[in-house]
Amino acid sequence: MNTLSPTTAAQAPPSRWALASLSLSMLLPSLDTSIANAGLPALAGTFEASFAQVQWIVLAYLLSITTLLVSAGRLGDLMGRRRLLLCGISLFTLASLLCGLAPSLGWLIAARALQGLGAAIMLALTLALVGETVPKARIGSAMGLLGSLSAIGTTLGPALGGVLLVASGWQAIFLVSVPLGLLNSWLAWRYLPADGPFAKGKPRGFDLPGSLVLALTLGAYALAMTQGHWVLLLLAAAGAGLFVWRQGRVAVPLVRLQLLGDRQLSAGLAMSLLVSTVIMSTLVVGPFYLARGLGLDALAVGLVLAAGPAVAALSGVPAGRLVDRWGTRRMTQAGLLGMALGGTLLALLPSASAVPGYLMPMLLLTASYALFQAANNTSIMAGIDPQQRGVVAGLLSLSRNLGLISGAACMGALFAFATAADVSIASAPALAQGLHASFAVATVLIILALLISHFALGKRGQSGTPD
């Protein structure tokens, strides 16, 4: 599959600088996913707002990303991915400046929503552009690097936010993205391959009504999961049905339903959702078990929780190289097997094993997640029609986000139910019981992903990246 025409390939800039631009396009949105969390108490005091009100600083950003990923990817396919990525980086940078200058909470929340729109464009098109900037034999390594940067950004956010808050005030939490955004704009403009003209006969239409239906549907689902409103969940189900109905009848759909008939793509999206649900459970269950079940202080809890994402970040590039060497199917299944083993060990964890007994399986689980993510992302993006890369990258990012949202809600509810007590005052044995139940279910989800991989992927990707 040729990702560049001979003419374009001959004019292609050095891939390392193009990859540097894509790296920043992955790092900055990930960083801003968590960097504001450290400033919420200070922002509540500054704007004389309740905790429920300042939570919308985080929620507005996440909702904006989740609802717009697929539409951003589709627009990139139609307008040109470099062209739209430059718009997204500029929008993200401008919104970061507006956040730092916000005179009121309402202004800040609106600016964060605008920042989320820029982030959605960056996240969707970064994965889509890998195939146009990196040689095919190194796509796995590039996907591993981007996965590492996503983990680094999310992990680094709270710590960096705390340092900036103490050193320069809450405004610095958002203004730090401005110079980095300007640098990224220059790198993207200078080094990413220019968009060619629209191919003859290529559809130019954009399904705006379908995009609105999808955005409202995803917004209703995300709010239902985070706020616990079951009516919104019913609205999301109805919206999903309406969206599918429309996509089957509109001349130029936002998502061609035939795409989801591709066994490799649908399997990859399903596995991404399941695995992301499991990974989120580590962040929901872990803090309560470590603090109250094992009696660790806040600093120790933070260090133990940071170990998992740090290992995932460090594992990304080596994992990508393994994918390039051994193929996507083998490494997808190896990653899932490692996650299943880690989840099983946590489900059977004896309380007497203390921190090492929790940490070792968790490190295995997160390192295996990095391997799965590099393999699955490569399998999906290297095997897709180049004209559909934007929308497919949006779907891939969306599956991950929906998994994280679902994991926070469902696995958190399972943990509370299995604990059979208020988790904030539950005894150590009760919390251990909740931990075991949560990771038993998590292991079942990983086994389900393994079955999907075995039966849906067949022999594709056995050696090297998919053809």
N, C-alpha and C positions, 0 to 999 in steps of 0.2 A: 504494500500500500504506500504510494508516494504521498508524502505530506506537503512537499513543495514541488512546484514545477521546475524544470531545468533552469529556466531563466531566473526564477526566484532563488533557487538554491545557489546559483553562481554569485548572486548578490547578497546572500545571507550574511549578516554580521557575525562576529565571534560569539559562539553560543554561550560562553562563560559570562559575558556581560548581559546578554539577554536573560540568562538564568538568574543573574543578580537582580534584575528588575522583577522577574516573576517571584523571586524569593522575598523581596520587600513587599510585593503585592499579597503574599500569603502571611507574612509576619505581622504587618500593621493591623489588618482586621482582627487577627487572633489576639494581638496584644490588647486592643481596645475592647475585646470581649470581657476581659477581667480586670483591666487596670482601674476602672472607675469604682470597683467594689471597695478598695481601700479608702476611698474618699467619702463613702456614703455617710458615715457619722458626722464628718465635718460639714458636708453639704446640707445635712438636715439642720445643723445649727446655724449655718450661714443663711439659709432661706427660711428658717423657722418653720420647717415642714416635718411631718410625721415620717416614720420609717416606711410606712406603706406608700407614701407619696414619693419619697426619693428612690424607692425601688424601681420606679418607672424610668429612671435614668439608665438603668441596665436593661429593663424589659423593652423599652422603646427601640433600642439598638438591636436586640435579638429578634424582636418581631419583624422589624424592617428587613433584616437579612433573610429570615426564614420565608417571608411571604414573597420576596422578589427575586430569589435565586434563579428560578427557572425562566422567568421573563427576561432577566438580564442575559442569561445564556442565549436565549433565542434571538434577542436583539443583536447580540454580538455576531451570530451566524448571518444575520441579514445586513447589518450596517458595516461589518468589518470588526474583527476582534481587537486589533490594536487600537483602532479609532475609538471604540467604546471603552476599552480599558483606560485610555488616556482621560476620557471624560469621567470615568469612575474614580480614578486617582485624584483628579482635580476636585471633584465633588467631595471626596473624603477629606482632602486637605483643607478646603474651604470650611467644611462643617466642623473640623477640628478647631479651626480658628474661632468660629462662631461659638463653639462650646466654651472655649477659654475666655471669651468676652461676655458670656451670658450675664445679664443683669438680674435675671429672675429664674425661678425653677421652671416655669412654663417655656421660656426661651431655651433653656438648657435641654429639656426633654425634646423639644421640636428639633433642635440642632442635632441631638443624638439620633433621632429618627432619620434625618438627612444624612448623617454620617453612616448609618446602617445601609442606606441605599447605595452609597459609594462603595461600602464594604461588600455588598452583595454582588455588584458588578466585578469587583476585583477577585473575589473568591471564585465566581463562576468562570471567568475568562482566564484565570491563571492556569487552571488545569487544562483548559481547552487549547491554550497556546503552547503547551509543552511539546506537542507533536510537531509544531512548526519551528521550534527553536533548538531542539535537542536531537542528535542522531538517534535513529531507532534503537540501536544497540545499547544506548545509555538511558532510555526512557525510565527504566526501573530505578536507576540511581537518582534521576531527577525527581521522580515521585517520592522516593525515600527522603531526599533532602527537603522537599516541600512539606512532607509529613513531620519531619523533625522541627522545622521552623514553626509549623502550626502549634506543636506541643510546647516549644520554647516560648512562643508568644503568650499562650494561655497560662503557662506556669509562671513566667516572669512578671506578668501583669500586676498581681497584687503586691509583690515585693517592690517593684519599680514605682508603683503608685504610692506606696507608703513612704519611700525615700523622697520622691518629688513633693509629696504633701508636706513633709517636715521641712524640707529645704526651701521650697518656694511658694507654698500655698496650693490650694486645690486647682487653680487655673493651669498650673504646670502639668497636671495629669493629662490634660487634653492638648495643650500647646506643644508638648514634646513630639506629637505626630506631624506638626506642620513642617519643620525642616526635613524630616524623613520623607514626607509626602512630596516635597519639592524635588528632592534628590531622585525619588522614584519616577516622578514625571519626566525628568530629564533622561534617565536611563531608558525608560520605555520609548520615549520619542526618538532617542538616538540609536538604540540597538535592536528593538523588536522589529521583525520583518514587516515591511509596509503592506497594507491591505491592497490587493489587486482590485480591478473592476469587477462588478457583478458578472458572474458567468451568464451566457446567453440562456434565457429561459428560466433562470433561477427565480423563484417566487420572492416578491418584495413585500408582500402583505404581512402585517402583524396583527394577530388576533387580540385586539384590545379588550373586547368583552370577556373572552376566555381568560385573559390575564387577570382581569378584575375579579372574576369568579374564583380563580385559583388563589389569588391573594387573600380574599375574604375567607375562603375555606381554610387556608393554612393559618390565618390569623385567629379564626375561631377555634381551631384545634389547639394551637399553642396557648391561647388564653384558657381554654378548658383544662389543659394539663397543668398549667402553672397556677391558676386561680381556683380550680375545682368546681367550675360551673358546668353541670351536665347538660343543660339546655344548649350551651355552645357546642358541646360534643355532638349532639343531634344535628345542629345546624351544619357542622363540619361534614358529617356523613351525607346530609342532603346536598351540600355544595359539591362534594366529591362526585356524587352521581350526576349532578347537573353539568359539571365540567367534562366528565367522560362522554355524556350525551352530546354536548356541543362539539367536542373534538372529533367525533365521528361524522359530523355533518358540515362543518365549516370547510371552505375550499382550501384555505391555508391555515392549518391548525397550529396552535402553540406547541403542542407535543403530538407528533404522529403516533397514533395508537399502535401502528405496526412496529414501531421501535420496541415497545414493551413486549412484543411477540418474539423478539430476539432472546433466545434462552440464556445466552451469556450475559446480556445486559440486565435482564430482569433478575437473574440469580445474583449478580453482583450488587444490585441495589438492595435486594432483600437481605443479603448477608451484611451489607454495610449498616442497615438499620438495626439488625439484631445485635451486631457486635458493638455498635455505639450505645445501645441500651445497656449492655453489660458494663461497658467502660464507665458510664455515668453512675452506675450503682456503686462503684468504688469510691466516688466522691461524695455520695449521699450516705452510705452506710459507715464508711471508714471513720469519719470524725467522731461519731457517737461511741463506736466500739473502742477506739483508742483512748478517748478522754475518760469515759465512764466505765468501760469494761476493763481497761488495763490501767486506768488511773494516771495517764500521762498529763503533764501540764501543757499549756497552749503552745509553747515553743517546740516541745517534743512532738506534739501532734502535727504541727506545721512541717517539721523536718521529715517526719515519716510520710506524710501525704505528698510532699514534694518529690520524694524518691522515685515514685512510680512514673510520673510525667517526665522526670529528668532522664530516667532510663529509656523511656519511649523516644525522647528527643535524641539521645545519643545513639540509639539503635537504628534510626531512620536511614542514614546513608549506607551503613553495612547491610541493612535489610534490602535496600534497593539494589545493591551489587549482587546479592544472592539471587534476587529475582532475575536480573540480567543473565546470570550464569545458569540457573537451574529451571527457569520458566515460571510462569504465573500460577499454573494449576498446582504444581508441587508446593510452591511456597505459600499459596493461599491455604492449602490444607495443613501444611506444617505450622503456620501461624495459628490456625484454629485449634489444632491438636494441643499446642502449647497453652493456649488460653483455656481449653477444657481441663487440662491437667492442673493449671493454677487455680481455676474455679473449684475443682474437686477438692484440692488440698485445703482451700479456705472453708469449704462446706464441712470438712471433717476436722477442722482445726481444734485441737484441745486447748482449753483456756490456759493450761499450765505452760504452753509454749511461748507465751508472752510476745514481745515485739518481734524477735527473730522468726517465730512461727507464723506471724502475720506478714512480715516484710518479704520473706523469701518467695512465697507463692505470688504475692502481689507484683514483685519484680518480674517473675516469669510471665505473669499474665500481661503486663504492660509491654514488655519486650516483644512478646508474641503478637500483641496488637499492632506494633510498629511493622512487623513482618507482614501480617495480613493486609494492613492498609496499603503498603507499598505494592504488594502483589495484586490486590483487588483493583486499585486505582489504575495500575498499568494495564491489567487485563481489559478493563472497560475502555479506557481512553485510546489505547493502541489499536484496538480492534473495531473502532467505530468509523462510520462514514465521515470524512473530513468536513462535509457541509453540515453535519449535525453535532459537531464537537461542542459547541457552546451550550446548546440545550441539554445535551447529555451530561456535561460537566455540572450544569445547574442541578440536574436531577441527582447526581452523585452527592453533591454538597448538601442538597435538601434531605436526602435519605439519612445522612449523618446527623444533621440538625434535628430531624424528627426523632431519631433514635435517642439523642441526648435529652430532648424534652420529655419523651416517653419514659426514659430511664429515671429521670429525676422524679417524675410523678408516680409511676407504677412501682418501681423498685423501692422508693421511699415509703409508699403505702404498704407494700409487702413487709418491709422491715418493721414498721410500726405494728402491723397486725401480728407478726410472728413473735414480737417481743412481748405482746399481751400486756403492755403497760405504757404509760407516757414515757417516751424514750428519753426525755430530759431528766427523769428521776428514776428510771428503771435500774434494777440491780445488775451487777456484772453478769451473773448467769443468764438473766433474761436477755441482755444485750448479745451475749454469745449465741443464744438460741436464735435471735433475730438474724445475726450474721450468717449462721449456718443455713437457715432457710433461704435467705436472700441469694447466697452463692450457689445453693443447690439449684434454684430456679435459673440463675445465670448460666450455670453449666448446661442445663437442659437447652437453653437458647443457643449456646455455642454448638451443641451436638446437632440441633436443628440446622444451623448454618453449615455444619460439616456434611449433613445429608444433602442439603441443597447443592453444595459444591460437588459432591460425588455424582449425583444423578443428573444435574443440569449442565455441568461444564464439559462432560465427556472427556475427550483426549486433547482438547485445545490447550495450548500453552504448556505442553510437556517439556519442551526445550526452547529456551529463549522466550521472547515476548510473542504474543499472538500474531498470526499472520494477518 
